[in-house]
Amino acid sequence: MTSAEIEEFKTIEFENIIFNKKITPEQKKKYFGMGWTENKSIAGDIDQGIYSDGDLSMLIMKTEKTKFKVNLDIEPNILSKNYFFEMDIYINEKFYKKMIFNKKENYNLELIVNNSLTNNHGNIIIRFEFSHIKSPWSQTFNPDSRKLGILIKNIYFKVN
């Protein structure tokens, strides 16, 4: 980002985190920055949660707290055998964790945010970077060409 873009980014008002409440994400609701798509079937039916779409997705939120946990109920979009992908997680530009997915199963991902991972504007940016991601089409499962990575079913923010 250029310095002008960084200054403009600082002026955006992000949603404040709601603690101790399970949130079922929707694309046009709280916390979802970029790189997300609805959990929508080929027939157009929409289910709960949202999918990461592409090589990069971000959750963006705001809080005055400097220590808290983010619990994400996720499911990787693994549709065919011998397929895997990787996900690197960053919190405010600091590497946090790498995950490798090779099975379609539910995961509870817990991220611990502390003083060293927050920035001085109260914004929290959780960035997911994907490697080896394939669309359902390229997995020869269905004609959906979106590069779907993880489905976030629920989010829960908890104060430490």
N, C-alpha and C positions, 0 to 999 in steps of 0.2 A: 504494500500500500504506500502511496505517496504521503508526504507529511500533511497535505491538504485533506486527503481522504481520512487520515487518522484523526485529524481535528474534527472533521464532519462526523465521523463515527462516534466521537466522544459526546456529541450533542444528542444522539438518539436515546430516547427513553425506552428502556427495556422493561419487561414485566418483572415485578417483584416476586420473589419466590414465596410460595405458600407452603409453610412447614406443616408436617404431621398430617398430611392429607394425600391419599392416593389420587393421582391424576391420570386419566386415560387420555392420551394425546390425540389431537386432531390437527390437521395441517394448518388451519387458519386460526388456531388458538395460541395459547401462551407458550413461550420459551423456544419456539422453533424458528431458527434463523434461516438457513439456506440448506438446500440439498435434501429435501424431504418430499415425499409423495404419499397420497392417500393409499390405504390398504384396500385397493379396489380390484375386483376380479375382472376378467375379460368381459363378462356379462354386464358389468357396470355396477354390481352390488358393492357397497362399501361396508367393510367390517371395522371393528375398533382398532386403534393404533395407527401408526404411520411407519412407512419404510424409508430408510436412507435410499437415495437415488443418485447414483454416480460414484465418483472416486472420493468425494469430500462432502461431509454433512456436519452441521454445527447446531448445538443448543446454545442459546444466548439468554441470559437472565441477569437479574440484579438483586443484590442483598447487602445489608449492612453487617451481616454475620461473617465472621472470618473462619469459623470452624463448623462444618456440617458434613453430612453424608448425602449422597445421591444414589438411590437404589433404582436400577432400571431392570424391568422384566423384558428380556429380549429373546428373539428367535431368529437365527440366521436363515437366509433364503437359500437353503441347500435343497435342490430338487433332483439331482442325479448323482449316481455313484461316482466315486473317484474325483469329486469336485471339492475344492477347498478354497478359502480366501482368508486374507489376513486383515486385521484392523488395528491400527495404531491410534491410541487415545492421547490427546493433549489437553491440558487444562491451562488456559491463559498462556499459550505458546510453550508450555513446559511439558516434555514427554512424561506420560503417566504410566502407560501399560501397553503391551502388545497382546493381541488375542488371535488365535488361529481357529477357524471353524471348519469342520469337515462332516458334521452331522446336523440334521434338522432336529434340534431339541431345545428346550427352554433353558435359559441361563438367567441367573440373577447377578447382575453386574453391580458391585458396590464401589463407588468412587468416594474417596475421603478428601474433602477440600479443606485446606488449612491456610494459615497466614501466608505461607511461602507460595501458595498457588493462586491467591487472590491479587487483584490489581488495585491501584489507589482510586479507582472510579467506582468501585462496588460492582463492577460488571464481571460476570463469570462466563467464559466462553469455553465450552467443551467441544473439541474438534475431533471428528472421527475421520481418519484417512484409510482408505481401502486399497488393497493390492489384490490382483488376480480376480477381480469381481466380474461376474458374467450375468447376462440377462437370462430370464427363463427361456427366451428364444434360443440363445446360444447353448443352453443346457439341454436343448431339444425337448423341452417340457410343454411349452405353449407359445403362441405368437406374440407374447409381451416382450418388447424390446428394451424396456427400462432396465438399467443395471441396479437391481435391488439388492441391498446388502443385509441390513438387520431390520427386523420389525420391532419397534418399541411398543410394547403392549401397555405398560404402566410406568409411571415415575413416582417416586416417593422421596421427598426431601426431609431429612431428620437432623435436628440440632444435636451436636455431640454432647 
